[in-house]
Amino acid sequence: MKRKKVLLGLACFIAMNTGNYAFASDNPFASVPHTTGYYEDLASLIHDGLVDGYADTDFNEARPLTRVEMAVFTAKAMSNSQNATVEDQAKLKKLEMEFQSELTDMHVKVPGVLPKENTSAATSAQKPSPLQLGGEVRVRYDHYADHTPKRGTYNKSTVKDTSYWLELDGNANLGSGWAAKFRIGGAKDLNGQDRGGQENTNGDFDILRAYAVGPLGAGTLQVGRDKSQGDFDLVMGEYWQGLKYSANAKKVHFDVIYGKPDYLSSTRDTAGENAINYYNPKTGTYTWKDDRGVNATVINPADTGINFFSVDAKYPITDKWDIGGAYWRTMSSVSGYQDTNIYELLSNYQLTSKLSNTLEYSRSSRDKDNKAYTIGFKYGQEDKKVKGSNSWELDFVHLEAASYIKSTYDIKDNTVGREGWQLIYKYVPSKNILWMTRFLHARDLNGVGNSKVTENWFRTQVEFFF
């Protein structure tokens, strides 16, 4: 997108709304210096699709945007705020607060700021809701079939499991650009399995996420409990507690995290004193142990408890190609634990308007079984708000046992490693309903020949969002 197109779009937007607002008393045409960091925030919102119709995120330093131009971009992003990530919401809040005078003059409602024609008193309808709630109900069916060679024949084991999941999400405005997020959820297994393809299968609710996030300096700070997700979840894609700082430097987006991942404390039994969520009536004490699919791994072993430090960065080579890298350092005070360094490289490329490709590679400092990589293709894009939207995804995964903390991929064996492929189809039959079907085929990487497992896993589920 050339500079002329940006200015033309801004001019058209302003021209259509000239009769609807008066400019701010302080000069709305004052230039916004590039040193403020607002350009980086705006570029990130454009890159994430919150500003419709613009693909290029490069702003010309020879001609900075004015305050009113920056406010127009902010207003466009606000109209798509329902699609914003937590990080995008914090950046958008910074822009809203900085350009609130121009926005209110344009009759754009800024949360927590009264319109100028009614500044004498606030009505209940104008006050932002202190708490917003949502969630989902999910019904899932899994069918596993493992095959192990035994003396020329196959030893076959099959598990069929049906379960449902209920989740409640909350978002509270804390003021000054800060927000509190929480998520509680629980699953109920319907087939008598100790654990199926769900989390917390005893049906009790548990705290999955609970954190505060808001602006700090040139970026955003997140404090609390969360679940890793996104581009670098080949190495770490599960629950952790700690601090996360995110910011932009020119076109580079980076995250810095220090935290403690969930781990298997001693057992996954579901009864007695070793149970998950156990209350001891004799002592009046409560023991809480995570059962969120957190198996012991080589780098995150049972009865250890590690901390990790990570830094990741992404850079857009073009508007179609992003590259990135990440570094993790795992540590523990437990005697005998080997502190570990893990490195990951990432490439996301938009081959066509509907087809994208992802490449990931990671390697740890362990002396063996320390490599992992994925090659993935995705066609289409599902959107739970768009009826009929759908996507196909094909991934090949090679995951050695000492290459990750807790990978998000199901193609894994935490002892011997595993590789395979998965095919995923997602479809939105109606707004806020998402159907997903997945089939994966995988095999063990190590082990004695007649004990290597070949796995076939079919899953289908329907999610209802509210």
TIPA-946980 format. One record per residue (C-alpha): residue in one letter; x, y, z. Coordinates in nm, 4 decimals. Example, Ala and Ser with C-alpha at 12.3 -4.5 7.8 and 13.67 -1.06 7.14 Angstrom:
BEGIN
['a',[1.2300,-0.4500,0.7800]] ['s',[1.3670,-0.1060,0.7140]] 
END
This chain:
BEGIN
['m',[0.0000,0.0000,0.0000]] ['k',[0.1531,0.3293,-0.1054]] ['r',[0.1431,0.6389,0.1097]] ['k',[-0.1024,0.8065,-0.1266]] ['k',[-0.3554,0.5287,-0.0726]] ['v',[-0.3333,0.5686,0.3045]] ['l',[-0.3874,0.9435,0.2844]] ['l',[-0.6689,0.9028,0.0329]] ['g',[-0.8474,0.6589,0.2624]] ['l',[-0.8063,0.8928,0.5579]] ['a',[-0.9255,1.1912,0.3546]] ['c',[-1.2382,1.0039,0.2426]] ['f',[-1.3134,0.8939,0.5984]] ['i',[-1.2746,1.2483,0.7338]] ['a',[-1.4692,1.4039,0.4471]] ['m',[-1.7677,1.1768,0.5058]] ['n',[-1.7729,1.2686,0.8737]] ['t',[-1.6872,1.6412,0.8564]] ['g',[-2.0423,1.7468,0.9393]] ['n',[-2.0593,1.5223,1.2412]] ['y',[-1.7836,1.6578,1.4628]] ['a',[-1.5832,1.9632,1.5584]] ['f',[-1.2076,1.9353,1.5942]] ['a',[-1.0453,1.9262,1.9367]] ['s',[-0.9454,2.2518,2.0959]] ['d',[-0.5780,2.1488,2.0939]] ['n',[-0.4496,2.1203,1.7410]] ['p',[-0.5819,1.7928,1.5910]] ['f',[-0.3460,1.8393,1.2959]] ['a',[-0.0361,1.8338,1.5144]] ['s',[0.2088,1.5671,1.3957]] ['v',[0.2553,1.2559,1.6079]] ['p',[0.6315,1.1938,1.6536]] ['h',[0.7566,0.8504,1.5522]] ['t',[0.9358,0.8239,1.8869]] ['t',[0.6067,0.7902,2.0783]] ['g',[0.5616,0.4190,2.0043]] ['y',[0.2052,0.4715,1.8778]] ['y',[0.3084,0.3856,1.5207]] ['e',[0.4362,0.0460,1.6343]] ['d',[0.1101,-0.0185,1.8231]] ['l',[-0.0942,0.0843,1.5189]] ['a',[0.1183,-0.1257,1.2844]] ['s',[0.0562,-0.4297,1.5046]] ['l',[-0.3219,-0.3707,1.4963]] ['i',[-0.3138,-0.3399,1.1164]] ['h',[-0.1030,-0.6537,1.0871]] ['d',[-0.3490,-0.8458,1.3077]] ['g',[-0.6420,-0.7418,1.0865]] ['l',[-0.8165,-0.4931,1.3169]] ['v',[-0.7945,-0.2138,1.0583]] ['d',[-0.9794,-0.3331,0.7495]] ['g',[-0.8425,-0.2665,0.4042]] ['y',[-0.4800,-0.2021,0.4950]] ['a',[-0.2031,-0.4589,0.4595]] ['d',[0.1164,-0.2506,0.4736]] ['t',[0.2379,-0.1564,0.8227]] ['d',[0.5212,0.0726,0.7149]] ['f',[0.4640,0.4416,0.7889]] ['n',[0.6674,0.7083,0.6114]] ['e',[0.8858,0.8929,0.8617]] ['a',[0.9180,1.1828,0.6191]] ['r',[0.5517,1.2651,0.6745]] ['p',[0.4221,1.1658,1.0238]] ['l',[0.0501,1.1165,1.0793]] ['t',[-0.1486,1.3923,1.2457]] ['r',[-0.3441,1.3324,1.5640]] ['v',[-0.6743,1.3202,1.3772]] ['e',[-0.5328,1.0723,1.1245]] ['m',[-0.4087,0.8546,1.4066]] ['a',[-0.7525,0.8805,1.5698]] ['v',[-0.9194,0.7628,1.2470]] ['f',[-0.7018,0.4522,1.2396]] ['t',[-0.7786,0.3967,1.6086]] ['a',[-1.1536,0.4268,1.5437]] ['k',[-1.1291,0.1660,1.2681]] ['a',[-0.9483,-0.0724,1.5058]] ['m',[-1.2069,-0.0088,1.7787]] ['s',[-1.4836,-0.1217,1.5426]] ['n',[-1.3140,-0.4640,1.5263]] ['s',[-1.2097,-0.4828,1.8922]] ['q',[-1.4064,-0.8057,1.9405]] ['n',[-1.1362,-0.9806,1.7366]] ['a',[-0.8455,-0.8315,1.9342]] ['t',[-0.6034,-1.0428,2.1328]] ['v',[-0.5187,-0.9474,2.4902]] ['e',[-0.2019,-0.7758,2.3678]] ['d',[-0.3951,-0.5915,2.0956]] ['q',[-0.6566,-0.4786,2.3477]] ['a',[-0.3864,-0.3222,2.5646]] ['k',[-0.2332,-0.1415,2.2632]] ['l',[-0.5750,-0.0227,2.1514]] ['k',[-0.6475,0.1085,2.5007]] ['k',[-0.3254,0.3137,2.4897]] ['l',[-0.4315,0.4679,2.1581]] ['e',[-0.7848,0.5350,2.2865]] ['m',[-0.6531,0.7177,2.5911]] ['e',[-0.4008,0.9253,2.3953]] ['f',[-0.6426,1.0321,2.1204]] ['q',[-0.9645,1.0376,2.3247]] ['s',[-1.0176,1.4090,2.2566]] ['e',[-1.0174,1.3557,1.8790]] ['l',[-1.2242,1.0389,1.9104]] ['t',[-1.4940,1.1992,2.1251]] ['d',[-1.5090,1.4958,1.8849]] ['m',[-1.5800,1.2395,1.6135]] ['h',[-1.8591,1.0950,1.8329]] ['v',[-1.6647,0.7717,1.8791]] ['k',[-1.7502,0.6251,2.2182]] ['v',[-1.4337,0.5665,2.4189]] ['p',[-1.4915,0.3311,2.7177]] ['g',[-1.4797,0.5321,3.0390]] ['v',[-1.4885,0.8714,2.8614]] ['l',[-1.8088,1.0757,2.8387]] ['p',[-1.9205,1.2295,2.5077]] ['k',[-1.8481,1.6027,2.5023]] ['e',[-2.2102,1.7008,2.4590]] ['n',[-2.2960,1.5341,2.7906]] ['t',[-2.0015,1.5870,3.0232]] ['s',[-2.2089,1.7119,3.3152]] ['a',[-2.3388,1.3729,3.4255]] ['a',[-2.3068,1.0112,3.3278]] ['t',[-2.5952,0.7826,3.2557]] ['s',[-2.5860,0.4138,3.3318]] ['a',[-2.5985,0.3360,2.9608]] ['q',[-2.2791,0.5374,2.9035]] ['k',[-2.0777,0.3632,3.1731]] ['p',[-1.8664,0.0692,3.0610]] ['s',[-1.9698,-0.2659,3.1984]] ['p',[-1.7341,-0.3530,3.4859]] ['l',[-1.7472,-0.7224,3.3971]] ['q',[-1.8046,-0.8986,3.0660]] ['l',[-1.8774,-1.2708,3.0616]] ['g',[-1.8691,-1.5346,2.7909]] ['g',[-1.7757,-1.8947,2.7482]] ['e',[-1.8416,-2.2172,2.5667]] ['v',[-1.9869,-2.5660,2.5942]] ['r',[-1.7975,-2.8396,2.4114]] ['v',[-1.8932,-3.2000,2.3428]] ['r',[-1.6076,-3.4262,2.2317]] ['y',[-1.5680,-3.7842,2.1113]] ['d',[-1.2274,-3.9574,2.0938]] ['h',[-1.1372,-4.2961,1.9515]] ['y',[-0.7794,-4.4151,2.0080]] ['a',[-0.6276,-4.7277,1.8563]] ['d',[-0.2688,-4.8261,1.9482]] ['h',[-0.0869,-5.1137,1.7789]] ['t',[0.2265,-5.2811,1.9178]] ['p',[0.4117,-5.5566,1.7238]] ['k',[0.4395,-5.8796,1.9254]] ['r',[0.6115,-6.1862,1.7754]] ['g',[0.4910,-6.1208,1.4260]] ['t',[0.1386,-6.0217,1.5287]] ['y',[-0.0119,-5.6977,1.6583]] ['n',[-0.1244,-5.6278,2.0105]] ['k',[-0.4108,-5.3808,1.9713]] ['s',[-0.5681,-5.1570,2.2349]] ['t',[-0.8665,-4.9328,2.1699]] ['v',[-1.0237,-4.6590,2.3809]] ['k',[-1.3503,-4.4807,2.3041]] ['d',[-1.4310,-4.1760,2.5105]] ['t',[-1.7090,-3.9150,2.5172]] ['s',[-1.6970,-3.6095,2.7396]] ['y',[-1.8234,-3.2548,2.7679]] ['w',[-1.6518,-2.9317,2.8668]] ['l',[-1.7996,-2.6162,3.0213]] ['e',[-1.6011,-2.2931,3.0313]] ['l',[-1.6713,-1.9448,3.1656]] ['d',[-1.4574,-1.6455,3.0658]] ['g',[-1.4517,-1.3056,3.2315]] ['n',[-1.3010,-0.9681,3.1454]] ['a',[-1.3060,-0.6754,3.3889]] ['n',[-1.1918,-0.3191,3.3180]] ['l',[-0.9543,-0.2074,3.5948]] ['g',[-0.8989,0.1422,3.4556]] ['s',[-0.5917,0.3167,3.3128]] ['g',[-0.5789,0.0652,3.0317]] ['w',[-0.5564,-0.2361,3.2641]] ['a',[-0.7878,-0.5347,3.2490]] ['a',[-0.8372,-0.8503,3.4542]] ['k',[-0.8982,-1.1792,3.2729]] ['f',[-1.0103,-1.5091,3.4147]] ['r',[-1.1260,-1.8455,3.2884]] ['i',[-1.2748,-2.1321,3.4850]] ['g',[-1.3646,-2.4640,3.3345]] ['g',[-1.4175,-2.8305,3.3906]] ['a',[-1.5046,-3.1458,3.2020]] ['k',[-1.7114,-3.4523,3.2735]] ['d',[-1.6207,-3.7869,3.1296]] ['l',[-1.9206,-3.9937,3.0173]] ['n',[-1.7500,-4.3322,2.9728]] ['g',[-1.5969,-4.3944,3.3143]] ['q',[-1.2437,-4.3151,3.1993]] ['d',[-1.0038,-4.1793,3.4604]] ['r',[-0.8978,-3.9317,3.1961]] ['g',[-1.0268,-3.8940,2.8470]] ['g',[-0.9545,-3.6299,2.5873]] ['q',[-1.0567,-3.3517,2.8254]] ['e',[-0.9298,-3.1666,3.1309]] ['n',[-1.0504,-3.2034,3.4911]] ['t',[-1.2772,-3.4966,3.4101]] ['n',[-1.4231,-3.5168,3.7612]] ['g',[-1.6600,-3.2381,3.6578]] ['d',[-1.5313,-2.9839,3.9111]] ['f',[-1.4482,-2.6340,3.7968]] ['d',[-1.0940,-2.5096,3.8284]] ['i',[-0.9111,-2.1846,3.7590]] ['l',[-0.7502,-2.2108,3.4175]] ['r',[-0.6499,-1.8495,3.3651]] ['a',[-0.6356,-1.5535,3.6014]] ['y',[-0.4211,-1.2540,3.5203]] ['a',[-0.4058,-0.8765,3.4884]] ['v',[-0.2732,-0.7085,3.1743]] ['g',[-0.2110,-0.3461,3.0877]] ['p',[0.0301,-0.0876,2.9484]] ['l',[0.3751,-0.0475,3.0949]] ['g',[0.6258,0.1802,2.9272]] ['a',[0.6323,0.1130,2.5550]] ['g',[0.4621,-0.2269,2.5899]] ['t',[0.2210,-0.4344,2.7973]] ['l',[0.2721,-0.6338,3.1159]] ['q',[0.0779,-0.9483,3.2060]] ['v',[0.0841,-1.0911,3.5592]] ['g',[-0.0787,-1.4164,3.6693]] ['r',[-0.1746,-1.7519,3.5279]] ['d',[-0.2215,-1.8228,3.1566]] ['k',[-0.1913,-2.0893,2.8905]] ['s',[0.0718,-2.0476,2.6200]] ['q',[-0.0656,-2.0418,2.2692]] ['g',[0.0278,-1.9024,1.9340]] ['d',[0.3343,-1.9229,1.7177]] ['f',[0.5885,-2.0799,1.9529]] ['d',[0.3841,-2.3588,2.1126]] ['l',[0.5924,-2.6390,1.9606]] ['v',[0.8154,-2.6080,2.2687]] ['m',[0.5732,-2.4661,2.5266]] ['g',[0.1976,-2.4716,2.4787]] ['e',[0.0522,-2.5249,2.8232]] ['y',[-0.0311,-2.3573,3.1558]] ['w',[0.2157,-2.1423,3.3487]] ['q',[0.2207,-1.8755,3.6193]] ['g',[0.4411,-1.5691,3.6083]] ['l',[0.5141,-1.2459,3.4197]] ['k',[0.4985,-1.1625,3.0498]] ['y',[0.6115,-0.8388,2.8879]] ['s',[0.5262,-0.7653,2.5240]] ['a',[0.6356,-0.4744,2.3069]] ['n',[0.7177,-0.3641,1.9540]] ['a',[1.0482,-0.2265,1.8325]] ['k',[0.9984,-0.0906,1.4824]] ['k',[0.8471,-0.3913,1.3001]] ['v',[0.9680,-0.6482,1.5504]] ['h',[0.7224,-0.7834,1.8086]] ['f',[0.8770,-0.9549,2.1091]] ['d',[0.7646,-1.1245,2.4307]] ['v',[0.9655,-1.1892,2.7460]] ['i',[0.8323,-1.4410,3.0006]] ['y',[0.9473,-1.5630,3.3394]] ['g',[0.7256,-1.8275,3.4923]] ['k',[0.6619,-2.1737,3.6290]] ['p',[0.4859,-2.4288,3.4060]] ['d',[0.2393,-2.6797,3.5469]] ['y',[0.3904,-3.0182,3.6143]] ['l',[0.2941,-3.3612,3.7390]] ['s',[0.3395,-3.3445,4.1153]] ['s',[0.3224,-3.7173,4.1918]] ['t',[0.0261,-3.8979,4.0442]] ['r',[-0.2738,-3.8791,3.8177]] ['d',[-0.4920,-4.1015,4.0338]] ['t',[-0.8495,-3.9849,4.0763]] ['a',[-0.9316,-4.1304,4.4188]] ['g',[-0.7934,-4.1284,4.7724]] ['e',[-0.5231,-3.9114,4.9219]] ['n',[-0.3334,-3.8979,4.5933]] ['a',[-0.6317,-3.7579,4.4058]] ['i',[-0.6452,-3.4382,4.2134]] ['n',[-0.8147,-3.1713,4.4297]] ['y',[-0.8076,-3.3653,4.7588]] ['y',[-0.9482,-3.2382,5.0901]] ['n',[-0.8136,-3.4084,5.4027]] ['p',[-1.0879,-3.3992,5.6694]] ['k',[-0.8422,-3.4977,5.9451]] ['t',[-0.6105,-3.2019,5.8983]] ['g',[-0.8566,-2.9657,5.7333]] ['t',[-0.6090,-2.9043,5.4541]] ['y',[-0.6671,-2.8931,5.0795]] ['t',[-0.4207,-3.0314,4.8263]] ['w',[-0.4411,-2.9038,4.4708]] ['k',[-0.2656,-3.0891,4.1898]] ['d',[-0.2931,-3.0032,3.8256]] ['d',[-0.4634,-3.2557,3.6023]] ['r',[-0.4719,-3.0476,3.2871]] ['g',[-0.3068,-3.3053,3.0670]] ['v',[0.0285,-3.2253,3.2262]] ['n',[0.2280,-3.5456,3.1947]] ['a',[0.5871,-3.5534,3.3103]] ['t',[0.8348,-3.4721,3.0330]] ['v',[1.2119,-3.5038,3.0091]] ['i',[1.2580,-3.1282,3.0566]] ['n',[0.9614,-3.0832,3.2949]] ['p',[0.9843,-3.4022,3.5071]] ['a',[0.7550,-3.5136,3.7873]] ['d',[0.8324,-3.4148,4.1473]] ['t',[1.0675,-3.1395,4.0322]] ['g',[0.9010,-2.8100,3.9530]] ['i',[1.0951,-2.5978,3.7087]] ['n',[1.1065,-2.2290,3.6238]] ['f',[1.1622,-2.0990,3.2742]] ['f',[1.2744,-1.7798,3.1090]] ['s',[1.1875,-1.7189,2.7459]] ['v',[1.2169,-1.4472,2.4850]] ['d',[1.0636,-1.4636,2.1384]] ['a',[1.0489,-1.2240,1.8465]] ['k',[0.8646,-1.2020,1.5135]] ['y',[0.9515,-0.9891,1.2133]] ['p',[0.7435,-0.9357,0.8960]] ['i',[0.9693,-0.9749,0.5937]] ['t',[0.6732,-0.8754,0.3755]] ['d',[0.2997,-0.8478,0.4335]] ['k',[0.2802,-1.2205,0.3464]] ['w',[0.5871,-1.3600,0.5238]] ['d',[0.6770,-1.3531,0.8932]] ['i',[0.9861,-1.5071,1.0483]] ['g',[1.0644,-1.5508,1.4147]] ['g',[1.2839,-1.7042,1.6781]] ['a',[1.2580,-1.8003,2.0443]] ['y',[1.4874,-1.8989,2.3303]] ['w',[1.3974,-2.0826,2.6518]] ['r',[1.6053,-2.1466,2.9611]] ['t',[1.4675,-2.4004,3.2123]] ['m',[1.5953,-2.4150,3.5698]] ['s',[1.5303,-2.6034,3.8930]] ['s',[1.6763,-2.6076,4.2427]] ['v',[1.6173,-2.9836,4.2673]] ['s',[1.9444,-3.1731,4.2825]] ['g',[2.0275,-3.3591,3.9637]] ['y',[1.8142,-3.1495,3.7304]] ['q',[1.9964,-3.0466,3.4143]] ['d',[1.9231,-2.6833,3.3282]] ['t',[1.8341,-2.6662,2.9603]] ['n',[1.8533,-2.4215,2.6718]] ['i',[1.6025,-2.4552,2.3875]] ['y',[1.6072,-2.2646,2.0581]] ['e',[1.3272,-2.2390,1.8015]] ['l',[1.2977,-2.0927,1.4520]] ['l',[0.9671,-2.0120,1.2817]] ['s',[0.8402,-1.9169,0.9366]] ['n',[0.4798,-1.8267,0.8435]] ['y',[0.4139,-1.7659,0.4741]] ['q',[0.0851,-1.6763,0.3019]] ['l',[0.1184,-1.8650,-0.0268]] ['t',[-0.2175,-1.7464,-0.1651]] ['s',[-0.5163,-1.5580,-0.0252]] ['k',[-0.6395,-1.8859,0.1295]] ['l',[-0.3318,-2.1100,0.1565]] ['s',[-0.0618,-2.0610,0.4212]] ['n',[0.2490,-2.2555,0.5237]] ['t',[0.4171,-2.2875,0.8645]] ['l',[0.7659,-2.4228,0.9366]] ['e',[0.9064,-2.4686,1.2873]] ['y',[1.2316,-2.6135,1.4171]] ['s',[1.3575,-2.6478,1.7736]] ['r',[1.6647,-2.7957,1.9399]] ['s',[1.7562,-2.8288,2.3067]] ['s',[2.0954,-2.8496,2.4780]] ['r',[2.0310,-3.2084,2.5901]] ['d',[2.2739,-3.4597,2.4419]] ['k',[2.0165,-3.6767,2.2616]] ['d',[1.6545,-3.6815,2.1432]] ['n',[1.6760,-3.3026,2.1352]] ['k',[1.5212,-3.1997,1.8000]] ['a',[1.1682,-3.1208,1.6839]] ['y',[1.0171,-2.9781,1.3683]] ['t',[0.6794,-2.9270,1.2023]] ['i',[0.5660,-2.8598,0.8478]] ['g',[0.2083,-2.7397,0.8164]] ['f',[-0.0347,-2.6165,0.5531]] ['k',[-0.3687,-2.4477,0.6127]] ['y',[-0.6351,-2.3695,0.3534]] ['g',[-0.9166,-2.1298,0.4373]] ['q',[-0.9955,-1.9630,0.7685]] ['e',[-1.2728,-2.0543,1.0095]] ['d',[-1.4383,-1.7721,1.2038]] ['k',[-1.6973,-1.8612,1.4666]] ['k',[-1.8878,-1.5423,1.3829]] ['v',[-1.9122,-1.6195,1.0097]] ['k',[-2.1570,-1.8932,0.9081]] ['g',[-2.0137,-2.1294,0.6483]] ['s',[-1.6486,-2.0379,0.7068]] ['n',[-1.4173,-2.3385,0.7162]] ['s',[-1.0568,-2.4522,0.6967]] ['w',[-0.8385,-2.7557,0.6264]] ['e',[-0.5063,-2.8110,0.8017]] ['l',[-0.2377,-3.0728,0.7378]] ['d',[0.0609,-3.0989,0.9741]] ['f',[0.3642,-3.3244,0.9847]] ['v',[0.5243,-3.3353,1.3299]] ['h',[0.8569,-3.4807,1.4475]] ['l',[0.8887,-3.4423,1.8258]] ['e',[1.1806,-3.5988,2.0104]] ['a',[1.1386,-3.6469,2.3844]] ['a',[1.3986,-3.3926,2.5039]] ['s',[1.3068,-3.1131,2.2630]] ['y',[1.0209,-2.9421,2.4484]] ['i',[0.8832,-2.8332,2.7841]] ['k',[0.5181,-2.9219,2.7117]] ['s',[0.4290,-2.9155,2.3433]] ['t',[0.0779,-2.8312,2.2314]] ['y',[0.0835,-3.1092,1.9709]] ['d',[-0.0870,-3.4407,2.0501]] ['i',[0.1618,-3.6235,1.8285]] ['k',[0.4077,-3.6948,2.1092]] ['d',[0.5326,-3.9536,2.3531]] ['n',[0.7111,-3.7952,2.6470]] ['t',[0.9438,-4.0922,2.6952]] ['v',[1.0468,-4.2185,2.3523]] ['g',[0.9388,-3.9370,2.1172]] ['r',[0.6956,-3.9643,1.8284]] ['e',[0.6398,-3.8454,1.4725]] ['g',[0.3367,-3.8470,1.2442]] ['w',[0.0784,-3.6372,1.0667]] ['q',[-0.2658,-3.4959,1.1384]] ['l',[-0.5504,-3.3701,0.9212]] ['i',[-0.7933,-3.1194,1.0753]] ['y',[-1.1179,-2.9828,0.9353]] ['k',[-1.3088,-2.6954,1.0971]] ['y',[-1.6514,-2.5700,0.9929]] ['v',[-1.8943,-2.3070,1.1261]] ['p',[-2.2490,-2.4352,1.0563]] ['s',[-2.4025,-2.1368,1.2343]] ['k',[-2.2775,-1.8296,1.4118]] ['n',[-2.0960,-1.9170,1.7378]] ['i',[-2.0954,-2.2905,1.6639]] ['l',[-1.7718,-2.4596,1.5571]] ['w',[-1.7374,-2.8223,1.4451]] ['m',[-1.3913,-2.9774,1.4360]] ['t',[-1.2839,-3.3219,1.3163]] ['r',[-0.9283,-3.4498,1.3345]] ['f',[-0.7444,-3.7674,1.2415]] ['l',[-0.3821,-3.8310,1.3310]] ['h',[-0.1421,-4.1146,1.2641]] ['a',[0.1864,-4.1415,1.4540]] ['r',[0.4603,-4.3837,1.5553]] ['d',[0.7244,-4.4036,1.8290]] ['l',[1.0729,-4.2811,1.7417]] ['n',[1.2700,-4.4930,1.9900]] ['g',[1.2354,-4.8178,2.1806]] ['v',[1.2880,-5.1818,2.1000]] ['g',[1.1502,-5.2766,1.7598]] ['n',[0.8718,-5.5029,1.8823]] ['s',[0.7594,-5.2517,2.1454]] ['k',[0.7221,-4.9429,1.9262]] ['v',[0.3660,-4.8150,1.9239]] ['t',[0.1745,-4.7018,1.6166]] ['e',[-0.1170,-4.4749,1.7056]] ['n',[-0.4343,-4.3810,1.5180]] ['w',[-0.6541,-4.1206,1.6830]] ['f',[-0.9901,-3.9911,1.5625]] ['r',[-1.1539,-3.6922,1.7327]] ['t',[-1.4674,-3.4960,1.6572]] ['q',[-1.6221,-3.2207,1.8665]] ['v',[-1.8754,-2.9378,1.8582]] ['e',[-1.8259,-2.6091,2.0443]] ['f',[-2.1098,-2.3713,2.1327]] ['f',[-1.9934,-2.0189,2.2221]] ['f',[-2.1927,-1.7677,2.4237]] 
END
